[in-house]
Amino acid sequence: MSFMIRGTGMYVPEKIVTNDDLSILVETNDEWIQKRVGIKERHIAVTETTSEMGYRAAQAALDNAGLQADALDLILCATVSGDTVSPSLACMVQNKLGADCMAYDINAACSAFLFLLETAEGYFARGKCKNILVVGAERMSRIVDWSDRGTCVIFGDGAGAAVLTKADAPYDSVFTVHGGDSVIKIPTYPGKSPFWQGDVSEKPYVYMNGQETFKYAVTAIANDVHTLLDNNGLTMDDIRYIVPHQANYRIIDSAAKRGGIPLEKFYLNIERFGNTSSASIPMALDEMNRAGLLTRGDRLILCAFGGGLANAACLITW
């Protein structure tokens, strides 16, 4: 027993920051950003909190599914930019929705939405749930160093959500974790303990080794897609779309070439939203759903990579 996606939703802040806007803050320009990462603009929160964006995406997904919050058996959320360490994002979304069910977060950075799906699939397989809400929400603008042109041009804010319903649908997945913080790292507030003698110099901003991230991501996407195809006796012709984590256009283009995958198989919206971490895949799914690009029975491969280091991919049936 697995699941079907019954409804999708997304929310992005109203404020749009263009590449020209960023050129006022740091030494950069539109041509450099588009050539380097393929982004033209991104949505940035002004008053919206992470939990508010998550709630709005969740409510949109429930509306799209034709369900009320009391139909939910479980809420799973992901964020690296939550408003608080505790309560979790999932608890805050539950509260705002008025739901009455178990709710908790899973932290796997940009790959986290696929970890949510994998966890949900386990609950469905055990017969524990009928309807599960999964949400990725990020206010990356809060944890970006706006004086670092290498990272501040990449990220955006937003939230995406999906309502999953128990169904007899094919599902498969592959997960790989290489624990370590040398490539991607987001330090936390060091605290003010009078007894701590360790390092307190790190700032709580995104650190990323761009070259190593690029190499890791290209290999991960190409390998994971082919692993799923091989494990399920499928070819690329059997796949309607590949929905990747929207991190960098050059990464996706290079992964397509490395894996011999037609670039047109990938659904891309990075030019309009930038990298929204755990929110990027559910935001893309919502756009595809509402644009009528998906038909029941379509096979999709979702793939992601990010801090952990963690990469993942799953094969789902729409």
DAUR-V458995 format. One record per backbone hydrogen bond with DSSP energy under -0.5 kcal/mol. NH is the residue of the N-H (numbers start at 0). CO is the residue of the C=O. If there is no record, write none. Layout:
nh = <NH:NH>
co = <CO:CO>
This chain:
nh = <1:3:5:5:6:8:10:16:17:18:21:22:23:24:24:25:27:32:33:34:35:36:37:37:38:39:40:41:43:52:53:54:55:56:57:58:59:60:61:62:63:64:65:65:66:70:71:72:73:74:75:76:77:91:92:93:94:95:96:97:98:101:103:105:107:110:111:113:114:115:116:117:118:119:120:121:122:123:124:125:126:127:128:131:132:133:134:135:136:137:139:141:142:145:147:148:150:151:152:153:154:155:156:157:158:159:160:161:162:163:163:164:165:166:168:171:173:175:177:178:179:184:186:195:204:205:206:208:209:212:213:214:215:216:217:218:219:220:221:222:223:224:225:226:227:228:229:230:231:232:233:237:238:239:239:240:241:242:242:243:243:244:246:248:251:252:253:254:255:256:257:258:259:259:260:264:265:266:267:271:272:273:274:275:278:279:282:283:284:285:286:287:288:289:290:291:292:293:297:299:300:301:301:302:303:305:307:308:309:310:311:312:313:314:315:315:316:317:317>
co = <166:164:3:162:162:160:158:41:15:39:17:18:20:20:21:21:25:28:29:30:31:32:32:33:32:270:270:16:14:48:49:50:51:52:53:54:55:56:57:58:59:60:61:62:61:67:68:130:130:101:132:103:134:87:88:89:90:91:92:93:93:72:74:76:105:107:108:110:110:111:112:113:114:115:116:117:118:119:120:121:123:122:122:163:73:161:75:159:77:157:155:138:139:143:144:146:147:147:148:150:150:274:42:137:10:135:8:133:6:131:161:3:129:1:166:314:312:310:308:176:307:206:204:192:202:142:184:182:207:208:209:210:211:212:213:214:215:216:217:218:219:220:221:222:223:224:225:226:227:229:228:234:235:237:298:298:264:240:300:241:266:302:244:36:247:248:249:250:251:252:253:254:255:256:255:261:262:241:265:268:268:269:153:273:275:276:278:279:280:281:282:283:284:285:286:288:287:287:294:315:240:299:313:242:311:309:179:305:305:175:303:173:301:171:299:313:169:297:315>
